[in-house]
Amino acid sequence: MTSQRTTREISVPTARPTAPQLWTAGLIANLVTCAGVCAGYALSSPLYGSKDEVAHADHAYQLWHGTLISVGDPMRMPQVWGYTLPFDWTGQHPPLFYLLLAPVVGPLTDAGHLLAAGMAARGISAVITCLVVAAVMWTTRQIVPGRPEVSIAAGLVTALSPALTRLGGIVFNDNLFVLWATLLVGQTVWLLRHGPRTRGLVLFGLYAAAALGTRLPGVVFIGLCATTLGLVWIFTGPRRDWAGVLRLGVAVVLAVAVNAWFFLRNFRDTGNWSGMQTDLVGKPGGPLHAREVRPVLDVATDPDIWRQLLIPPALQQHVTIGAVLTVVPLVLGLIVGFRVLSRSRRDLVRVATALLLLALTAVIVGIQLRYAAGGGGAYWRYLVPLTIVTSLLTAIGLTARPRLAGPAVAVWAAAAYAVFAAHVAPPNPAGGDLATAPVFQSAAWVATGIAGVAAAVGVATVLLVAVARSR
């Protein structure tokens, strides 16, 4: 009897992990992947090897000493590596990002720990980028609640994004804006599903204020997200929810009011809200040196412009690989998305969300083309605010067939990881008129290995969730 009971106890099947447990495992794996990739870039790239990185760090340093700079103000941060700049050109950006950096960059720089100050600032950028991964997964879950494998895949795509993670390994303010923009879109979808609840509107207002306090394009996200909510609450449902629209309006007005002082300052100093000084076009040593003004139509029909916008520098030398990693999954996801949307035309949330994402894409791309036509650069990083769109569509494309989702995501992740590892490998790029800062190659390889293991776990969670759904 004892032997039989022991046999029965041993043969009891082990409980399989639940979908929420797998989603949590996928979240952790994606966060570790992102941290490893950002660290790999940060540790293998010489500090201040980019002119913009120097300007952003100097902005934070001057803010620590009580100076809110304007474009054209002299540099004051002590330097021994990288580029020296004739003036700082980041003064048109609101101060939120620099407020986060200042308590770290300022004291360390003043104490003479210049390398530690710069690397700590890069560490903050990496943490922000990891938060973007979590925000993408949460927002994707709001948009596609019935397919958890899509949100896990979207998080992995974000964690291995050559564009986003490269910015996560240097000192740039782009990813902080991506974080707030992504959360704002996710909160909009949440409000579409649950109505104008107070908690949701408060979060909407906070994300809106933070987005506008980081970069001016926050106006685009705030305007389109609020317009979507207002139109849905007024023109759909059994009654027009004017009270909800009024409360939404209050949240938006407060978010704008908190930041209005800075953009009024920009207008006073430069004559425009963005703070962009058009007299910098052609100014020696400046960010707009050797650039020209062109008609918008010429820019919109220039293949080189689209190559620069859609393919990050890590893939510029391998345009075919870049197209396969970026454009192909996007197109496939777009096709699948349209098919799903056509079958659920009566699903108000889906239709409103799709139109919102389409409008955001059109406006952000249009702004970038206009900026390039006015003498600005066609930079791939100016499209990273659309990370939620690109990661969502890529994930939908890779997981279009649940039984093939695991292999498809594995192949994509392996290719993206190979591109990252090749970038980390020596020789490391050097730039600037000063000495080249030291790199930490061994530590970079450790971070690369950790990212690879975590990415494999992320792929496994996509596979397990997709297989469970296909049964």
C-alpha positions in Angstrom: 0.0 0.0 0.0 2.8 2.4 0.9 4.6 1.6 -2.4 1.4 2.2 -4.4 0.7 5.5 -2.7 4.3 6.6 -3.2 4.0 5.8 -6.9 0.7 7.8 -7.3 2.3 10.8 -5.5 5.3 10.7 -7.8 3.2 10.5 -10.9 1.1 13.6 -10.1 1.8 16.1 -12.9 3.6 19.3 -12.0 1.5 22.4 -12.2 2.2 24.4 -15.3 3.0 28.2 -15.0 0.0 30.3 -15.5 -0.3 33.1 -18.2 0.2 35.9 -15.6 3.3 34.1 -14.3 4.7 33.7 -17.8 3.9 37.4 -18.5 5.8 38.4 -15.4 8.7 36.2 -16.4 8.7 37.8 -19.8 8.7 41.2 -18.3 11.7 40.4 -16.1 13.6 38.8 -19.0 12.9 41.8 -21.2 14.1 44.3 -18.6 17.3 42.3 -18.0 17.8 42.1 -21.8 17.4 45.9 -22.1 19.7 46.6 -19.2 22.4 44.3 -20.7 22.1 45.8 -24.2 22.2 49.4 -22.9 25.2 48.6 -20.6 27.0 46.9 -23.5 26.7 50.0 -25.6 27.6 52.4 -22.7 30.6 50.4 -21.6 32.1 49.8 -25.1 31.6 53.4 -26.4 34.0 56.2 -25.4 32.4 58.8 -23.2 31.4 62.0 -25.0 32.1 60.5 -28.4 29.0 62.3 -29.6 28.7 66.1 -29.7 25.1 66.0 -28.6 26.0 63.8 -25.6 28.5 66.5 -24.5 25.8 69.2 -24.8 23.2 67.3 -22.8 25.7 66.6 -20.0 26.7 70.2 -19.9 23.1 71.3 -19.7 22.6 69.1 -16.6 25.9 70.4 -15.1 24.9 74.0 -15.5 21.4 73.3 -14.1 23.1 71.9 -11.0 24.8 75.3 -10.6 21.5 77.2 -11.0 21.7 78.2 -14.6 18.9 77.3 -17.0 20.7 77.7 -20.3 19.5 79.0 -23.7 20.7 77.8 -27.1 24.1 79.5 -27.8 25.2 79.9 -24.2 28.8 79.0 -23.5 29.9 75.5 -22.3 30.9 75.3 -18.6 31.4 71.6 -17.8 35.1 70.7 -17.4 36.2 68.2 -20.1 39.2 66.0 -20.8 37.6 63.6 -23.4 35.6 63.8 -26.6 34.4 66.9 -28.3 34.7 70.5 -27.2 31.8 72.6 -28.4 31.7 76.3 -29.2 28.4 76.7 -27.4 25.6 74.5 -25.9 22.7 73.8 -28.3 20.3 71.9 -26.0 18.8 74.9 -24.3 15.5 74.7 -26.2 14.6 71.5 -24.4 12.5 71.7 -21.2 14.4 70.9 -18.0 12.8 67.6 -16.7 15.5 65.3 -18.1 18.3 67.6 -16.8 16.7 67.8 -13.4 17.1 64.0 -13.2 20.8 64.1 -14.2 21.9 67.2 -12.3 22.1 65.7 -8.8 24.5 63.1 -10.2 26.5 64.9 -12.9 27.0 68.1 -10.8 28.5 66.8 -7.6 30.7 64.1 -9.3 32.0 66.6 -11.8 32.8 69.2 -9.2 34.6 66.5 -7.2 36.8 65.8 -10.2 35.3 62.4 -11.0 34.6 63.3 -14.7 34.4 59.8 -16.0 32.2 58.6 -13.1 29.9 61.6 -13.8 29.5 60.7 -17.4 29.0 57.0 -16.9 26.5 57.6 -14.1 24.5 59.8 -16.5 24.6 56.9 -19.0 23.4 54.6 -16.2 20.3 56.9 -15.7 19.6 56.8 -19.5 19.8 53.0 -19.3 17.3 52.8 -16.4 14.9 55.1 -18.3 15.2 52.8 -21.3 14.3 49.8 -19.2 11.2 51.7 -18.0 10.3 52.2 -21.7 10.3 48.5 -22.1 7.9 48.0 -19.2 5.7 50.9 -20.6 5.6 49.3 -24.0 4.5 46.0 -22.6 1.8 47.6 -20.4 0.5 49.7 -23.3 0.5 46.8 -25.7 -1.5 44.8 -23.1 -4.1 47.6 -23.1 -4.3 47.6 -26.9 -4.3 43.8 -27.4 -5.6 42.5 -24.0 -6.4 39.0 -25.3 -3.0 38.2 -26.6 -0.3 38.3 -23.9 2.3 36.9 -26.2 2.1 40.1 -28.3 3.0 42.3 -25.4 5.9 40.0 -24.4 7.2 40.1 -28.0 6.7 43.9 -28.1 8.8 44.2 -25.0 11.6 42.0 -26.4 11.5 44.0 -29.7 11.9 47.2 -27.7 14.7 45.7 -25.5 16.7 44.8 -28.6 15.8 47.9 -30.7 19.1 49.2 -32.2 17.6 52.7 -32.1 16.2 52.9 -28.6 18.9 50.9 -26.8 21.7 52.8 -28.5 20.2 56.0 -27.0 19.9 54.1 -23.7 23.7 53.7 -23.7 24.5 57.4 -24.0 23.3 60.7 -22.5 20.3 61.8 -24.6 16.8 63.0 -23.5 14.9 61.1 -26.2 14.1 58.0 -24.3 12.6 59.9 -21.4 10.2 61.4 -23.8 9.5 58.0 -25.3 8.6 56.8 -21.8 6.0 59.5 -21.2 4.6 59.3 -24.7 4.1 55.6 -24.5 2.4 55.8 -21.1 0.2 58.6 -22.4 -1.0 56.4 -25.3 -1.5 53.4 -22.9 -3.5 55.6 -20.5 -5.6 56.9 -23.4 -6.6 53.3 -24.3 -7.3 52.5 -20.7 -9.7 55.5 -20.5 -11.3 54.4 -23.7 -12.0 51.0 -22.1 -13.0 52.2 -18.6 -14.4 55.7 -19.1 -13.4 59.0 -17.4 -12.5 57.7 -14.0 -10.7 60.1 -11.7 -7.6 57.9 -11.2 -7.2 57.5 -15.0 -7.6 61.2 -15.7 -5.1 62.1 -13.0 -2.5 59.7 -14.5 -3.3 61.1 -18.0 -2.6 64.6 -16.7 0.7 63.6 -15.0 2.0 61.8 -18.1 1.0 64.7 -20.3 2.8 67.2 -18.0 5.9 65.0 -17.9 5.9 64.6 -21.7 5.7 68.3 -22.4 8.3 68.9 -19.7 10.7 66.7 -21.6 10.3 67.7 -25.3 8.0 69.9 -27.3 6.4 67.1 -29.4 4.6 66.3 -26.2 2.0 68.7 -27.6 1.3 66.3 -30.4 0.7 63.3 -28.1 -1.4 65.4 -25.7 -3.5 66.9 -28.4 -4.2 63.7 -30.4 -4.8 61.6 -27.3 -7.1 64.1 -25.7 -9.0 64.7 -29.0 -9.5 60.9 -29.4 -11.0 60.7 -25.9 -13.2 63.7 -26.3 -14.6 62.6 -29.6 -15.4 59.1 -28.3 -17.0 60.4 -25.1 -19.1 63.0 -27.0 -20.2 61.2 -30.1 -20.6 57.6 -28.9 -22.5 55.8 -26.2 -26.1 56.3 -25.0 -25.4 59.9 -23.9 -22.8 62.6 -24.4 -20.4 62.6 -21.5 -19.7 66.3 -21.2 -18.6 66.0 -17.6 -15.9 63.6 -18.6 -14.7 65.9 -21.4 -14.6 68.8 -18.9 -12.5 66.9 -16.4 -10.2 65.8 -19.3 -9.9 69.4 -20.3 -8.9 70.4 -16.8 -6.2 67.7 -16.8 -4.8 68.9 -20.2 -4.9 72.6 -19.2 -3.0 71.9 -16.0 -0.4 69.9 -17.8 0.2 72.7 -20.3 0.1 75.4 -17.6 2.8 73.7 -15.6 5.2 73.9 -18.6 3.9 77.1 -20.3 6.6 79.3 -18.6 9.4 77.5 -20.4 7.9 77.7 -23.9 7.0 81.4 -23.3 10.7 81.8 -22.5 11.6 80.1 -25.8 9.3 82.4 -27.7 10.8 85.5 -26.0 14.3 84.4 -26.8 14.0 83.1 -30.3 10.6 84.2 -31.7 9.2 80.6 -31.9 7.9 78.1 -29.4 10.4 75.4 -30.1 13.4 77.6 -29.3 15.0 76.6 -32.6 17.4 79.4 -33.7 17.3 79.4 -37.5 20.4 81.6 -37.6 22.3 78.5 -36.5 22.0 77.0 -40.0 25.4 77.2 -41.4 27.1 78.5 -38.3 30.6 76.9 -38.0 30.8 74.3 -35.2 27.1 74.3 -34.6 24.6 71.4 -35.0 23.2 72.9 -38.2 26.5 73.6 -39.9 26.7 72.7 -43.6 23.0 72.2 -43.9 20.6 73.8 -46.4 16.9 74.7 -46.6 15.0 72.5 -49.1 11.4 72.2 -50.3 9.4 69.8 -48.2 8.4 67.8 -51.3 12.0 67.3 -52.2 12.8 66.0 -48.7 9.7 63.7 -48.7 10.7 62.1 -52.0 14.4 61.7 -51.2 15.3 58.0 -50.6 18.3 58.9 -48.5 16.0 60.8 -46.1 13.8 57.7 -45.6 16.9 55.5 -45.2 18.2 57.8 -42.4 14.8 57.9 -40.7 14.0 54.2 -40.8 17.3 52.5 -40.4 19.5 53.2 -37.3 23.2 53.8 -37.7 24.0 50.3 -36.5 22.3 48.9 -39.6 23.3 51.6 -42.1 26.2 49.4 -43.4 23.8 46.5 -43.8 20.7 48.0 -45.4 19.2 44.6 -46.4 19.5 43.3 -42.9 18.1 46.6 -41.6 15.1 46.4 -43.9 14.5 42.8 -42.8 14.7 43.6 -39.2 12.6 46.8 -39.3 10.5 47.2 -42.4 9.4 43.6 -43.1 7.9 42.9 -39.6 6.3 46.3 -39.7 4.5 45.7 -43.0 3.4 42.2 -41.9 2.1 43.6 -38.6 0.3 46.4 -40.5 -1.4 43.8 -42.8 -2.5 41.6 -39.9 -3.7 44.7 -38.0 -5.8 45.9 -40.9 -7.4 42.4 -41.2 -8.2 42.3 -37.5 -9.6 45.8 -37.7 -11.8 45.0 -40.7 -13.4 42.1 -38.8 -14.1 44.2 -35.7 -15.3 47.5 -37.1 -17.9 47.7 -34.3 -15.2 47.5 -31.6 -15.0 51.2 -30.8 -11.9 50.9 -28.7 -9.9 49.1 -31.4 -11.0 51.6 -34.1 -10.3 54.6 -32.0 -6.9 53.2 -31.0 -6.0 52.4 -34.6 -6.9 55.9 -35.7 -4.9 57.4 -32.9 -1.8 55.5 -33.7 -2.2 56.3 -37.4 -2.6 60.0 -36.6 0.4 60.1 -34.3 2.6 58.4 -37.0 1.4 60.8 -39.7 2.0 63.9 -37.6 5.4 62.9 -36.1 6.7 61.9 -39.6 5.3 65.1 -41.1 7.1 67.2 -38.4 10.3 65.4 -39.0 10.1 66.0 -42.8 9.4 69.7 -42.2 12.3 69.9 -39.8 14.6 68.3 -42.3 13.4 70.7 -45.0 14.2 73.7 -42.8 17.8 72.7 -42.4 17.6 70.1 -39.6 18.8 66.6 -39.9 16.8 63.5 -40.8 17.7 61.6 -37.7 16.4 58.1 -37.0 16.1 59.0 -33.3 13.4 61.6 -34.0 11.1 58.7 -34.8 11.7 56.8 -31.6 8.7 58.5 -30.0 6.7 56.1 -32.2 8.3 53.1 -30.4 4.9 51.9 -29.2 3.7 51.9 -32.9 6.8 50.1 -34.3 7.1 47.6 -31.4 3.4 46.8 -31.5 3.3 46.3 -35.3 6.5 44.3 -35.3 5.2 42.0 -32.4 1.9 41.5 -34.2 3.7 40.6 -37.4 6.1 38.1 -35.6 3.2 36.5 -33.7 0.6 36.5 -36.5 0.6 32.6 -36.4 0.6 31.5 -32.7 2.3 28.2 -33.5 5.0 30.0 -35.4 5.4 32.9 -33.0 8.2 31.3 -31.0 10.4 30.5 -34.0 9.7 33.8 -35.7 10.5 35.8 -32.6 13.6 33.7 -32.0 15.0 34.3 -35.5 14.3 38.1 -35.3 15.8 38.3 -31.8 18.9 36.4 -32.8 19.5 38.7 -35.8 19.0 41.8 -33.7 21.2 40.5 -31.0 24.0 39.7 -33.6 23.8 43.3 -34.8 24.2 44.5 -31.2 27.1 42.2 -30.4 28.9 43.3 -33.6 28.6 46.9 -32.5 30.0 46.1 -29.0 33.0 44.3 -30.5 36.3 46.3 -31.0 37.5 48.5 -32.6 35.4 51.0 -30.6 34.6 54.2 -32.4 36.5 57.3 -31.2 35.7 60.9 -31.9 36.5 64.4 -30.8 39.4 66.8 -30.6 40.3 65.8 -27.0 41.6 62.4 -25.7 39.4 59.3 -26.2 37.8 58.2 -23.0 38.6 54.7 -21.7 36.2 51.8 -22.5 35.4 48.8 -20.4 35.4 46.0 -22.9 35.4 43.0 -20.6 32.4 44.4 -18.6 30.7 45.2 -21.9 31.1 41.5 -23.0 29.6 40.4 -19.6 26.7 42.6 -20.1 26.3 41.3 -23.7 26.2 37.7 -22.4 23.6 38.5 -19.8 21.5 40.2 -22.4 21.7 37.1 -24.6 20.6 34.7 -21.9 17.7 37.0 -20.9 16.7 37.4 -24.5 16.5 33.6 -24.8 14.3 33.5 -21.8 12.1 36.2 -23.3 11.7 34.2 -26.5 10.8 31.1 -24.4 8.0 32.9 -22.7 6.6 34.1 -26.0 6.7 30.5 -27.2 5.0 29.0 -24.1 2.3 31.6 -24.1 1.6 31.3 -27.8 1.5 27.5 -27.7 -0.9 27.6 -24.7 -3.2 29.9 -26.6 -3.1 27.8 -29.8 -4.4 24.7 -28.0 
